[in-house]
Amino acid sequence: MKKLPSLKNKVVWITGASQGIGRQLALTMARQGGTVVAAARSSGKLDQLQSEALTLEGTIYPLPVDVTRHDEVMRAADVIMTRFGRVDIAILNAGTFIKTAGVEFRSTHMRQHFELNVMGVCHCLDALIPIMVAQQSGTLAINASLAGYRGLSAAAGYGASKAALINMAESLHIDLKPKGVEIKLINPGFVKTPLTDKNTFKMPFLMDVEPAVEAILRGLSRKHFEIRFPTVFGMMMGMLRILPYNAYFAVTRHLASHE
Ligand SMILES: NC(=O)c1ccc[n+]([C@@H]2O[C@H](COP(=O)([O-])OP(=O)(O)OC[C@H]3O[C@@H](n4cnc5c(N)ncnc54)[C@H](OP(=O)(O)O)[C@@H]3O)[C@@H](O)[C@H]2O)c1
């Protein structure tokens, strides 16, 4: 397996770093030599993460923050800039999933998804875009999902929030590239984490968190805008994305009836 590139002297900010994909990203990026600012609400879990990284080449700096709070995010950015003076890579990863069948539709579920999955990212962008534009460099990676490609059963809130991120990332990519800021879109399939451990339905192509994080980090070092994995599931979802509605609904109804 090819070695991941060194992150020595790079400052990385990861949201949602107390567990799951974000936690594994923080450990791997610290192993690559990065200075990793690990953000989430659970300060105890972040402290534990910091101690696990003590023997690694890089460091993990725990920074408790609730990304749904604009003031907390702006303060966190100030702390990072005062301490490290720059942000080279930010992985905006904090997010959640609440399974909701159509008959149980609740606007509160939509709000919860949008406040965390969308506004949580937007608050970080408020802080980070001016920093990276001033630096004339930086990578902003937004963790969306393959579920954002099209409407899926029992995922109106989650899917809509991730679709919003995909569209927003495309738009920002166009505008910020000439300013030296690289927007990357991460679209994972199912990854085994505390979030998906709660799911009772069958998750096709479920992958472990280590290879998922490796796919993200390889993708970050490449030129492509989208980092999509696992490969086969990503291609299948990509094909569903371009199907006309009649065919799309026939396939997805069939899949939903086999759950
Ligand atoms: N796992 C998958 O199959 C999968 C697939 C596609 C996309 N994704 C996306 O990948 C991201 C991470 O998923 P995961 O599976 O690793 O989830 P997870 O295990 O539930 O981890 C979510 C992380 O987000 C943090 N978080 C939640 N609310 C927050 C808030 N208000 N402010 C700051 N941090 C907050 C949590 O920490 P605290 O509770 O300590 O704040 C935790 O560290 C999500 O955006 C998810 O939608 C996951």
The ligand as an SDF file (V2000), in Angstrom:
LIG
                    3D

 48 52  0  0  0  0  0  0  0  0999 V2000
  -20.9550    6.4620    8.5790 N   0  0  0  0  0  0  0  0  0  0  0  0
  -21.4640    6.4790    7.3630 C   0  0  0  0  0  0  0  0  0  0  0  0
  -21.8960    5.4410    6.8080 O   0  0  0  0  0  0  0  0  0  0  0  0
  -21.5150    7.7650    6.5920 C   0  0  0  0  0  0  0  0  0  0  0  0
  -21.8290    7.7050    5.2210 C   0  0  0  0  0  0  0  0  0  0  0  0
  -21.8890    8.8750    4.4880 C   0  0  0  0  0  0  0  0  0  0  0  0
  -21.6240   10.0850    5.1070 C   0  0  0  0  0  0  0  0  0  0  0  0
  -21.3310   10.1150    6.4310 N   0  0  0  0  0  0  0  0  0  0  0  0
  -21.0900   11.4140    7.0530 C   0  0  0  0  0  0  0  0  0  0  0  0
  -19.8570   11.4050    7.7030 O   0  0  0  0  0  0  0  0  0  0  0  0
  -19.9060   12.2630    8.8380 C   0  0  0  0  0  0  0  0  0  0  0  0
  -19.4240   11.5140   10.0790 C   0  0  0  0  0  0  0  0  0  0  0  0
  -20.2390   10.3830   10.2310 O   0  0  0  0  0  0  0  0  0  0  0  0
  -19.9130    9.2600   11.3350 P   0  0  0  0  0  0  0  0  0  0  0  0
  -20.5430    8.0310   10.8200 O   0  0  0  0  0  0  0  0  0  0  0  0
  -18.4940    9.2970   11.6990 O   0  0  0  0  0  0  0  0  0  0  0  0
  -20.8340    9.8080   12.5270 O   0  0  0  0  0  0  0  0  0  0  0  0
  -20.6980    9.6720   14.1170 P   0  0  0  0  0  0  0  0  0  0  0  0
  -19.9660    8.4370   14.4790 O   0  0  0  0  0  0  0  0  0  0  0  0
  -22.0680    9.8610   14.6810 O   0  0  0  0  0  0  0  0  0  0  0  0
  -19.8180   10.9500   14.4890 O   0  0  0  0  0  0  0  0  0  0  0  0
  -20.3720   12.2230   14.3630 C   0  0  0  0  0  0  0  0  0  0  0  0
  -19.4310   13.2500   14.9510 C   0  0  0  0  0  0  0  0  0  0  0  0
  -20.0510   14.5360   14.8340 O   0  0  0  0  0  0  0  0  0  0  0  0
  -19.9530   15.1810   16.1030 C   0  0  0  0  0  0  0  0  0  0  0  0
  -21.0460   16.1220   16.3000 N   0  0  0  0  0  0  0  0  0  0  0  0
  -22.3640   15.8600   16.3830 C   0  0  0  0  0  0  0  0  0  0  0  0
  -23.0490   16.9830   16.6270 N   0  0  0  0  0  0  0  0  0  0  0  0
  -22.1260   17.9890   16.7020 C   0  0  0  0  0  0  0  0  0  0  0  0
  -22.2080   19.3720   16.9630 C   0  0  0  0  0  0  0  0  0  0  0  0
  -23.3740   19.9860   17.1570 N   0  0  0  0  0  0  0  0  0  0  0  0
  -21.0530   20.0940   16.9740 N   0  0  0  0  0  0  0  0  0  0  0  0
  -19.8600   19.5000   16.7670 C   0  0  0  0  0  0  0  0  0  0  0  0
  -19.7190   18.1840   16.5270 N   0  0  0  0  0  0  0  0  0  0  0  0
  -20.8470   17.4450   16.4950 C   0  0  0  0  0  0  0  0  0  0  0  0
  -19.9880   14.0490   17.1240 C   0  0  0  0  0  0  0  0  0  0  0  0
  -19.3450   14.4100   18.3240 O   0  0  0  0  0  0  0  0  0  0  0  0
  -20.0630   15.0240   19.6210 P   0  0  0  0  0  0  0  0  0  0  0  0
  -21.3130   14.2460   19.8290 O   0  0  0  0  0  0  0  0  0  0  0  0
  -19.0020   14.8230   20.6580 O   0  0  0  0  0  0  0  0  0  0  0  0
  -20.2920   16.4570   19.3320 O   0  0  0  0  0  0  0  0  0  0  0  0
  -19.1260   13.0130   16.4040 C   0  0  0  0  0  0  0  0  0  0  0  0
  -17.7640   13.2590   16.6570 O   0  0  0  0  0  0  0  0  0  0  0  0
  -21.3510   12.7620    8.9250 C   0  0  0  0  0  0  0  0  0  0  0  0
  -21.4530   14.0180    8.3200 O   0  0  0  0  0  0  0  0  0  0  0  0
  -22.1090   11.7280    8.1300 C   0  0  0  0  0  0  0  0  0  0  0  0
  -23.3020   12.2170    7.5900 O   0  0  0  0  0  0  0  0  0  0  0  0
  -21.2700    8.9920    7.1940 C   0  0  0  0  0  0  0  0  0  0  0  0
  1  2  1  0
  2  3  2  0
  2  4  1  0
  4  5  1  0
  4 48  2  0
  5  6  2  0
  6  7  1  0
  7  8  2  0
  8  9  1  0
  8 48  1  0
  9 10  1  0
  9 46  1  0
 10 11  1  0
 11 12  1  0
 11 44  1  0
 12 13  1  0
 13 14  1  0
 14 15  2  0
 14 16  1  0
 14 17  1  0
 17 18  1  0
 18 19  2  0
 18 20  1  0
 18 21  1  0
 21 22  1  0
 22 23  1  0
 23 24  1  0
 23 42  1  0
 24 25  1  0
 25 26  1  0
 25 36  1  0
 26 27  1  0
 26 35  1  0
 27 28  2  0
 28 29  1  0
 29 30  1  0
 29 35  2  0
 30 31  1  0
 30 32  2  0
 32 33  1  0
 33 34  2  0
 34 35  1  0
 36 37  1  0
 36 42  1  0
 37 38  1  0
 38 39  2  0
 38 40  1  0
 38 41  1  0
 42 43  1  0
 44 45  1  0
 44 46  1  0
 46 47  1  0
M  CHG  2   8   1  16  -1
M  END
$$$$
